[in-house]
Amino acid sequence: MRKKKVVFCGPDDALEFVKKVEKYPYNMDMISGRFIVDAKSLLGVMNLVCQPEIELNVYEEDCEDLFKDIEKYIAA
């Protein structure tokens, strides 16, 4: 499993993020506080948009292609 922190500036970022991650076959969750949502669920991700940082868990070790595709959302 690989983890990254992601940040969204608004709903448009969340929509674009979900469109990108749903292309990949990996199972992914997003966690913020006590909330856990499927990273490929637009409705779930929209509920987390207001959070300052969200943890993305990808249940695959070899997922550098995904991280490269979503690098603009990964917290520095």
N, C-alpha and C positions, 0 to 999 in steps of 0.2 A: 504494500500500500504506500502511496506517495501523498504528501500533504502540501498544500500551498495556501496562503492567505490571498483572498481576492477582494477587490473594492469596486463598487459601481457608483457612477456619478448621477445616475437616474434610471428611469424605466427603459429608455432606449438602449442603454448599455446592457441591461438585463436581457432584453429581447435578443440583441445581437449575440450575447454570450450563449444563450440557450440554443440559438441556431447553429453556433459553432460546435458546441459540445455534443449535440445530438447526432452528429456525423460519425462519432467514434463509438466503437463497440464496448468500451470500458464501462463498468458500473461506477457511478459517482454519486456522492452525497455532499450536501453543503450543510454546515453546522454553524449556528450562531446562538450562543447561550444554551437554552434547553430545546431549541427548535432544530430539527433535522429534516431536510427536504431532499428529494431527488434532484440532482443538478440538471437533469434533462426536462424537468417539469417547469414550464413557464409560470404557472400559477404559484408553485412553491417558491421559485426564485424571486418572483415579484414581491412576495411577503418579506423577503430579507433585504430588499433594496435600500432601506433606510439605515441599515446597520453599518457601523464604521468599518469593520473588517469581518469577513466571513471565511471560515475554514473550508477548503475544498479537499475532500478525500477521494482519491482515485484508486480503485482496487485493482491496480495493475502496476508492475514495476517498470516496464518499458513503455513509457507514455510521453517521451520528450516531444513527439510530434504534436500532441495535444497542448502541452505547455507553451510550445512555440506559437501555436495558433491563438492562444488566449493571453499572450504575454502582456497586452495592454491593460488587462484587468488584475494582474498579479501585483500584490503590494510589494513595494521596494524594501 
